[in-house]
Amino acid sequence: MNAPLSKPESPFLPSLPFLPFALPEIGEEEIAEVVDALRSGWVTTGPKTRRFEDDFRAFLGDPGLHAIAVNSATAGLHLALEALGIGAGDEVITTTHTFTATAEVVRYLGADVKLVDIDPATLNIDVAAVEAAITPRTKAIMPVHYAGLAADMPALLALAQRHGLKVVEDAAHALPTTVAGRLVGTLASDATVFSFYANKTITTGEGGMLVTRDAALAQRARTMRLHGMNRDAFDRFTAKVPSWYYEVVAPGFKYNLTDIAAALGIHQLRRAHDFQKKRVALAAAYDEALAGLPLVLPPRAPAGELHAWHLYVVRLAEGAAIHRDRFIERLFDAGIGCSVHYIPLHLHPYWRERYALKPEAFPHSQHAYERMVSLPLYTRMDLPDVRRVAAAVRAALA
């Protein structure tokens, strides 16, 4: 049963509610689990966080994995790179077509970011561009599974192996996504990081999960997750004998996930496959409703693979008689929330100025950005909502 959350009224069409870009679906089970956490006395990292980590490993179905819950995917990416020894003088290759968090964690460590273009069909990182960007300073590749569609991981992993590079997957959009018949998170990468931000396919409000098969990387991430301490509070405060002693073995961070957040995640994870099926159905309904319009519809996953459908991103075709920004304004006037994913990193002042980046170096990302709009897609939507968005899109394009 969903918590009763009403949709705000459209300021331009008072007879219709405003349809937001995203809303989480929180059920009574999540609410009860959060209440249980509050009543238990464990509101920071404790038994529910441990349970969420165990459940996440079980969800991925690989007993060889370690799962480390963190307070954001940004934190998870930072911990993964730190544990891999990335530092000053190193380079990490990633896509320009992502949120800044993917790249900023590289700079936290004093390393440099090498941005590359995307494949114009999938909007995922271009493998050939990655290979062309490798230098003697390159230490890692960070692919992003854009919108819930897997990047070409077989090719990227083979490339990394040939050049002796580490691979950390930014899987913020990719639960549950498959590639080569396997869930993202179970591949041969050094680490994979998921996001549970409010608009993601499952949510803990804020939060993330770092997944790895490397026991040493997992131990380092657990230590650095909480101030570089070699024992966390849950271990110390639940011991049967006096166990107050701990040691700080490194200058760590404050990246732990709370039990309040993990309580949400426990039940959201149980619904992840049902959520994905609903998103697939909504995406298919969009495809049908938007057919024949001057739009490039989002790519589908290859046959037999899962697309998480975190985002439904359309692009104005060359024949569209409207500019993207005006298109968004018309949708908003019709009471439809939407967004743009993403303003490429090469256009942001920090990245542009630090690395002297020019749009012409990233023609596919630039072209996509100038024409793309993310339409509402979330599991609390229904088919009439899709039809309403499609009607607004048709009117905006007219």
C-alpha angles and dihedrals in degrees: 000000000000124000108252104255115164124214115243118248119261110251090215101039105036092181091063129056116243108257106220125216092244141001129179120238107228118179135197090261091061092046092050092049091051090049089050090053091050092050094045095065092236104108099145125054108327144110097336092052090051089049092049091051091050091047091050092054089049091049091055089048098221116117091195093068129099118211121201116188115217137177094252142002086247088061091048093052091048092050092048094052092043091051090050090057098247109166149136113341094023128112128215120196120218140147125280088218099079144081114285093249090076091061103028093067088063089057091049086068096046093250125127129249122227109200121203136184130261136243105264093222102046099023087223125126113293111242094206090051090052092053092048090052097055115116133169087270095056112113105161147015122220111196120189120214095222118218091344098303113121120245117234093279098167090058094042094048091048090049091049092050092051091052099036094245131152120238124213114179119215096213096168090130098034114085108144102008127138134204125183087001095301131105116253103255094047099069127106094269120127091239141352125204126202129194128222096184117150096270099040126109089269124014143206091176090253122006149096145200129231112206125191142151092213107101093196092051090049093050092048091049092050091051095046091044089074113036096294091287117155092218129037126222095256092059093046099043097045097048117122093226130042104292108162097130122106137153131223104226099173140011095266137178139247099249105131123132117234125234089239090061093040089054088064092046095054092065098031088058091054088057097044097104093045089049090051092051090051091050091050090053092049092048090050090050090052091050091054096043095048098043114128096023122120091263137114104227120213119274119258125228118263115268112288095018130109122240111197092209094212087157137023104209121184126186126210109246122232090260095055111120096213137069118245095243093052089047090057091048091054092050091050090049087055091053097258121134117213141157144198122249104221144002092201117245092240088068097053115096097236097051094035094053099038094053101024091240124186126197091233089066088064105039097159095048091044093049092048093046093053091056107030132108128174110221122206113283122165136128096254089065120096134200094270087056090054091049090050092052091047091051090051090049091051091049092047091052094046 
